[in-house]
Amino acid sequence: MKFITLAAAAAAALVSTAASANDVSGFRVEAIAGWDQVRLSGEGNKSGFAYGAGIGYDIPVGATVSVGVDAELSGSTAKLRESLRGEFFEVKAGRDIYVGGRVTGKVADNVAVYAKAGYTNARLSTSSNIPGFDDLSGNGGGFRLGAGAQYLLGNGAYVGGEYRYSNYESDFSRNQIVATVGYRF
């Protein structure tokens, strides 16, 4: 009888540990929305609305820890505009593609935290009504660092928040604070 009780307790502990690891592992999809501040050296900074979608896959490496990969496609409404005597010069933030890695840890029954790092590539476009100035667009590569937290709602769903800093070539950087809504399969 003692053996059956011990075996049942051990099985329950294993199932509980596996369930904890599964809360922060597997394939996931998420939507993001929030604040985006674009900074151009010498031109100042401007805020806008960031929006997009991401996917990822996390592999458990412990009872409550996983490592994974992230990919994201996002956009922004941020733009810098300078006007003087009827002429203007404008720089708009465009699409942003991110690919990186992340480490996630479950810190409470329904709470997970994570840190991420990776490569990001953003598009900027310029326009102007200044004579002789051609409208341009180009891509800049760089790195992103971020940290966030998720509240696990159950059945794979979660909500969260994330801060991220991205630094691109040509003295272009951005700070973002975004909310996430996702589902883990």
NUKOLSE-29325 format. One record per residue: y, z, x of N, C-alpha, C, O in turn. Coordinates in steps of 0.2 Angstrom, whole numbers, padded with zeros to 4 digits, always signed. Layout:
BEGIN
YZXYZXYZXYZX...
! end
This chain:
BEGIN
-0006+0000+0004+0000+0000+0000+0006+0000+0004+0011-0004+0003+0006+0004+0010+0012+0004+0014+0013-0003+0017+0019-0005+0018+0008-0006+0019+0008-0013+0022+0011-0018+0017+0016-0021+0020+0009-0017+0011+0012-0022+0006+0020-0021+0005+0024-0025+0005+0022-0014+0005+0029-0012+0004+0033-0015+0010+0038-0017+0010+0030-0014+0017+0034-0016+0023+0034-0024+0023+0039-0026+0025+0029-0027+0021+0029-0034+0021+0034-0037+0016+0038-0042+0017+0034-0034+0010+0039-0036+0005+0046-0035+0007+0051-0039+0006+0047-0029+0011+0054-0027+0013+0056-0032+0019+0062-0035+0019+0051-0034+0023+0053-0039+0029+0054-0046+0026+0059-0049+0028+0050-0048+0021+0051-0054+0017+0058-0055+0014+0062-0060+0014+0060-0049+0011+0067-0049+0008+0072-0049+0013+0077-0053+0012+0071-0046+0018+0076-0046+0024+0077-0053+0027+0083-0056+0028+0071-0057+0028+0072-0064+0030+0075-0068+0025+0079-0073+0027+0073-0068+0019+0077-0072+0014+0084-0070+0013+0088-0075+0013+0086-0064+0014+0093-0062+0014+0097-0065+0020+0102-0068+0019+0094-0065+0026+0097-0068+0032+0097-0075+0031+0102-0078+0033+0092-0079+0029+0092-0086+0028+0098-0088+0023+0101-0093+0024+0098-0084+0018+0103-0086+0013+0110-0085+0016+0115-0089+0014+0111-0080+0020+0118-0079+0023+0119-0085+0028+0125-0087+0028+0114-0087+0032+0116-0093+0036+0117-0099+0032+0121-0103+0034+0114-0100+0026+0115-0106+0022+0121-0106+0019+0124-0112+0017+0125-0100+0018+0131-0100+0015+0136-0104+0020+0142-0106+0017+0135-0104+0026+0140-0107+0031+0137-0113+0035+0139-0114+0041+0131-0116+0032+0128-0122+0036+0127-0127+0031+0127-0126+0025+0125-0133+0033+0124-0139+0029+0130-0144+0029+0135-0143+0032+0129-0149+0025+0134-0154+0024+0139-0152+0019+0138-0148+0014+0145-0153+0020+0151-0151+0016+0156-0157+0015+0157-0161+0020+0159-0156+0009+0165-0161+0008+0171-0156+0005+0170-0151+0002+0177-0158+0007+0182-0154+0005+0189-0159+0004+0190-0164+0007+0193-0156+0000+0200-0159-0001+0205-0154+0002+0204-0148+0002+0210-0157+0005+0215-0153+0008+0222-0155+0005+0223-0160+0003+0227-0150+0004+0233-0151+0002+0238-0145+0005+0236-0140+0005+0244-0147+0007+0248-0142+0009+0254-0144+0013+0257-0150+0012+0257-0140+0017+0263-0141+0021+0262-0144+0027+0258-0143+0031+0266-0149+0029+0266-0153+0035+0273-0153+0038+0278-0156+0035+0274-0151+0044+0280-0151+0048+0279-0156+0054+0275-0154+0059+0283-0161+0054+0282-0166+0059+0288-0165+0064+0294-0164+0062+0287-0165+0071+0292-0164+0076+0292-0170+0081+0287-0171+0083+0298-0172+0081+0299-0178+0087+0304-0175+0092+0309-0173+0090+0302-0175+0098+0307-0172+0103+0313-0176+0103+0313-0182+0103+0319-0173+0103+0325-0176+0103+0327-0178+0096+0333-0180+0095+0323-0178+0091+0325-0180+0084+0325-0175+0079+0327-0176+0073+0322-0169+0081+0321-0163+0076+0315-0163+0073+0310-0166+0075+0314-0160+0067+0308-0159+0063+0310-0160+0056+0315-0159+0054+0305-0162+0052+0305-0163+0045+0299-0161+0042+0293-0162+0044+0299-0158+0036+0293-0156+0032+0291-0160+0027+0296-0164+0024+0285-0160+0025+0283-0164+0019+0276-0162+0016+0274-0156+0018+0273-0165+0012+0267-0163+0009+0261-0167+0012+0261-0173+0013+0256-0163+0015+0250-0166+0018+0244-0166+0012+0244-0161+0008+0240-0171+0013+0235-0172+0008+0229-0176+0011+0231-0180+0016+0223-0175+0009+0218-0179+0012+0211-0176+0010+0210-0172+0005+0206-0178+0013+0199-0176+0012+0195-0176+0019+0197-0179+0024+0190-0171+0019+0186-0171+0025+0179-0170+0023+0177-0168+0018+0175-0171+0028+0168-0170+0028+0165-0167+0034+0169-0167+0039+0160-0163+0034+0157-0160+0040+0150-0158+0039+0147-0158+0034+0147-0156+0045+0140-0154+0045+0139-0148+0049+0142-0149+0055+0137-0142+0047+0136-0136+0051+0129-0134+0052+0125-0135+0047+0127-0132+0058+0120-0130+0059+0120-0123+0061+0124-0121+0065+0116-0119+0058+0116-0112+0059+0113-0110+0066+0108-0113+0069+0117-0106+0070+0115-0104+0076+0113-0096+0077+0112-0093+0082+0114-0093+0071+0113-0086+0070+0112-0084+0063+0113-0089+0059+0111-0078+0061+0111-0076+0054+0117-0077+0050+0116-0079+0044+0123-0077+0053+0129-0078+0050+0134-0083+0054+0140-0083+0052+0131-0087+0058+0136-0091+0062+0133-0098+0062+0127-0099+0063+0138-0103+0062+0136-0110+0063+0140-0114+0067+0146-0112+0068+0138-0119+0070+0142-0124+0074+0142-0130+0070+0137-0132+0067+0147-0134+0070+0147-0141+0067+0152-0146+0069+0156-0145+0074+0152-0151+0065+0157-0157+0067+0161-0158+0060+0159-0157+0055+0167-0160+0062+0172-0161+0056+0174-0169+0057+0175-0171+0062+0176-0172+0051+0180-0178+0051+0185-0177+0045+0183-0175+0040+0191-0180+0046+0196-0180+0041+0200-0186+0041+0202-0188+0046+0202-0188+0035+0207-0193+0034+0213-0190+0030+0211-0188+0024+0219-0190+0032+0224-0187+0028+0231-0191+0029+0231-0196+0033+0235-0189+0025+0242-0193+0025+0247-0187+0024+0246-0181+0023+0253-0190+0024+0259-0185+0024+0265-0189+0021+0266-0195+0021+0269-0185+0017+0276-0187+0015+0281-0186+0019+0287-0188+0018+0280-0183+0025+0286-0181+0030+0289-0187+0033+0286-0192+0035+0296-0187+0033+0299-0192+0036+0306-0189+0039+0309-0185+0036+0308-0192+0044+0314-0190+0047+0319-0196+0046+0317-0202+0047+0325-0194+0044+0330-0200+0042+0337-0198+0044+0339-0192+0043+0340-0202+0048+0347-0201+0051+0351-0207+0048+0349-0213+0048+0357-0205+0045+0361-0210+0042+0368-0209+0045+0370-0203+0046+0372-0214+0046+0379-0214+0048+0382-0220+0046+0380-0226+0048+0388-0220+0042+0392-0225+0040+0388-0231+0037+0389-0237+0039+0383-0229+0033+0379-0234+0029+0373-0237+0033+0369-0241+0030+0372-0235+0039+0366-0237+0043+0362-0231+0043+0364-0226+0043+0355-0233+0043+0350-0228+0043+0345-0230+0048+0343-0235+0050+0341-0224+0051+0335-0225+0055+0330-0220+0052+0332-0214+0051+0324-0222+0051+0319-0218+0048+0313-0218+0051+0310-0223+0053+0309-0212+0052+0303-0212+0055+0298-0208+0050+0300-0203+0048+0293-0212+0048+0288-0209+0043+0282-0207+0046+0279-0211+0050+0279-0202+0044+0272-0200+0046+0267-0204+0042+0268-0204+0036+0262-0207+0045+0257-0210+0041+0251-0207+0041+0250-0201+0041+0245-0211+0041+0239-0208+0040+0237-0204+0047+0240-0206+0052+0232-0199+0046+0230-0196+0052+0222-0195+0052+0220-0193+0046+0219-0197+0057+0212-0197+0057+0210-0191+0062+0212-0191+0068+0206-0187+0060+0203-0181+0065+0196-0181+0065+0192-0182+0060+0193-0180+0071+0186-0179+0073+0186-0173+0078+0189-0173+0083+0182-0168+0076+0181-0163+0081+0175-0158+0079+0171-0160+0075+0175-0152+0082+0170-0147+0081+0173-0141+0079+0179-0140+0079+0168-0137+0076+0170-0130+0074+0165-0125+0074+0159-0127+0074+0167-0119+0074+0162-0113+0074+0164-0109+0068+0170-0107+0067+0159-0107+0064+0161-0104+0058+0157-0097+0058+0151-0097+0060+0160-0092+0056+0156-0085+0055+0157-0082+0049+0163-0082+0046+0152-0080+0046+0153-0076+0039+0154-0069+0041+0150-0065+0044+0160-0066+0039+0162-0060+0040+0161-0055+0035+0162-0049+0036+0160-0057+0029+0159-0053+0023+0154-0057+0018+0153-0063+0019+0152-0053+0013+0148-0057+0008+0150-0064+0006+0147-0069+0006+0157-0064+0004+0160-0070+0002+0165-0073+0006+0169-0078+0004+0166-0071+0012+0171-0073+0017+0168-0076+0023+0164-0073+0027+0171-0082+0025+0169-0085+0032+0176-0087+0035+0181-0089+0032+0176-0086+0042+0181-0088+0046+0179-0094+0051+0173-0094+0052+0184-0098+0053+0182-0103+0058+0187-0105+0062+0193-0104+0061+0185-0108+0068+0190-0111+0073+0188-0118+0074+0182-0119+0074+0193-0122+0075+0191-0129+0076+0195-0132+0082+0201-0130+0083+0193-0138+0085+0196-0141+0090+0194-0148+0090+0188-0150+0089+0198-0153+0091+0196-0160+0092+0201-0165+0093+0207-0163+0095+0200-0171+0092+0204-0177+0093+0207-0179+0087+0204-0179+0082+0214-0181+0087+0217-0183+0081+0221-0189+0083+0224-0190+0089+0222-0194+0078+0226-0200+0079+0230-0201+0073+0227-0202+0068+0237-0201+0074+0241-0202+0069+0245-0208+0069+0246-0211+0075+0248-0211+0064+0252-0217+0063+0259-0215+0062+0260-0211+0057+0264-0218+0065+0271-0217+0064+0274-0224+0062+0271-0229+0066+0278-0224+0058+0282-0231+0057+0289-0229+0057+0291-0224+0054+0293-0234+0059+0300-0234+0059+0303-0239+0055+0300-0245+0054+0309-0238+0052+0312-0243+0048+0320-0242+0049+0322-0236+0050+0324-0247+0048+0331-0246+0049+0335-0252+0046+0332-0258+0046+0341-0251+0044+0345-0257+0043+0350-0259+0048+0355-0262+0047+0349-0256+0054+0353-0257+0060+0352-0264+0062+0346-0266+0064+0357-0268+0063+0356-0275+0066+0353-0275+0072+0355-0271+0077+0348-0279+0073+0344-0280+0079+0338-0275+0080+0335-0276+0085+0337-0271+0076+0332-0266+0076+0326-0268+0072+0327-0269+0066+0320-0269+0075+0314-0271+0072+0311-0265+0069+0310-0260+0072+0308-0266+0063+0303-0261+0060+0297-0261+0064+0294-0266+0066+0295-0255+0066+0289-0254+0070+0284-0249+0067+0286-0245+0063+0278-0249+0069+0273-0244+0068+0268-0244+0073+0267-0249+0077+0265-0238+0075+0261-0237+0080+0257-0231+0079+0258-0227+0075+0251-0230+0083+0247-0225+0083+0247-0221+0089+0249-0223+0095+0247-0214+0088+0247-0210+0094+0241-0205+0094+0239-0202+0089+0237-0204+0099+0232-0200+0100+0234-0193+0103+0239-0192+0106+0230-0188+0101+0231-0181+0104+0225-0177+0102+0220-0179+0101+0227-0170+0102+0222-0165+0101+0225-0161+0095+0231-0160+0093+0220-0158+0091+0221-0153+0086+0217-0146+0087+0212-0146+0089+0221-0141+0086+0218-0134+0086+0219-0131+0079+0225-0132+0077+0214-0128+0077+0215-0125+0070+0211-0119+0069+0206-0117+0072+0213-0115+0064+0209-0109+0062+0210-0108+0054+0215-0109+0052+0204-0105+0051+0205-0105+0044+0200-0100+0041+0196-0097+0045+0200-0099+0035+0196-0094+0031+0194-0097+0025+0198-0101+0022+0188-0096+0023+0185-0098+0016+0183-0092+0012+0180-0088+0015+0184-0093+0006+0181-0088+0001+0175-0092-0003+0177-0097-0006+0169-0090-0002+0163-0093-0005+0163-0091-0012+0162-0085-0014+0163-0096-0016+0163-0095-0024+0156-0094-0026+0155-0092-0032+0151-0097-0023+0144-0097-0025+0142-0104-0027+0146-0108-0028+0135-0105-0027+0133-0112-0028+0135-0117-0024+0136-0123-0026+0138-0115-0018+0140-0120-0013+0148-0121-0013+0150-0124-0008+0151-0119-0018+0158-0120-0019+0162-0115-0015+0160-0110-0014+0168-0117-0012+0173-0113-0009+0180-0115-0009+0181-0121-0010+0184-0110-0008+0191-0112-0007+0194-0108-0001+0191-0104+0002+0199-0111+0002+0201-0108+0008+0208-0110+0010+0212-0113+0007+0210-0108+0016+0216-0109+0019+0216-0111+0027+0211-0108+0030+0220-0115+0030+0219-0116+0037+0226-0118+0040+0230-0121+0037+0227-0115+0046+0233-0117+0050+0230-0122+0055+0225-0121+0058+0234-0127+0057+0232-0132+0062+0238-0134+0066+0244-0136+0063+0238-0135+0072+0243-0138+0077+0240-0144+0080+0235-0144+0082+0244-0150+0079+0242-0156+0082+0247-0158+0087+0253-0158+0086+0245-0161+0093+0250-0163+0098+0248-0170+0100+0242-0171+0102+0252-0175+0099+0251-0182+0101+0255-0184+0107+0259-0180+0109+0254-0190+0109+0258-0193+0114+0265-0194+0112+0266-0194+0106+0269-0196+0117+0276-0198+0115+0280-0192+0112+0284-0193+0107+0279-0186+0114+0283-0180+0111+0283-0179+0104+0288-0177+0101+0277-0181+0101+0276-0180+0093+0271-0174+0092+0266-0175+0095+0273-0170+0088+0268-0164+0086+0269-0162+0079+0274-0165+0076+0264-0158+0076+0265-0156+0069+0261-0149+0069+0257-0148+0072+0264-0146+0064+0261-0139+0062+0260-0140+0054+0263-0143+0050+0254-0138+0052+0252-0139+0045+0248-0132+0043+0245-0129+0046+0250-0130+0037+0246-0125+0033+0244-0128+0027+0248-0131+0022+0237-0129+0026+0234-0132+0020+0229-0128+0017+0226-0123+0019+0228-0129+0010+0223-0126+0006+0217-0131+0006+0218-0137+0006+0211-0128+0005+0205-0132+0005+0201-0130-0001+0201-0124-0003+0198-0135-0004+0193-0134-0010+0187-0138-0008+0188-0144-0007+0182-0135-0007+0176-0139-0005+0169-0137-0008+0169-0132-0012+0164-0141-0006+0157-0140-0009+0153-0141-0003+0153-0146+0001+0148-0136-0002+0143-0136+0003+0136-0138+0000+0134-0134-0005+0133-0143+0002+0126-0145+0000+0121-0142+0003+0115-0143+0001
! end
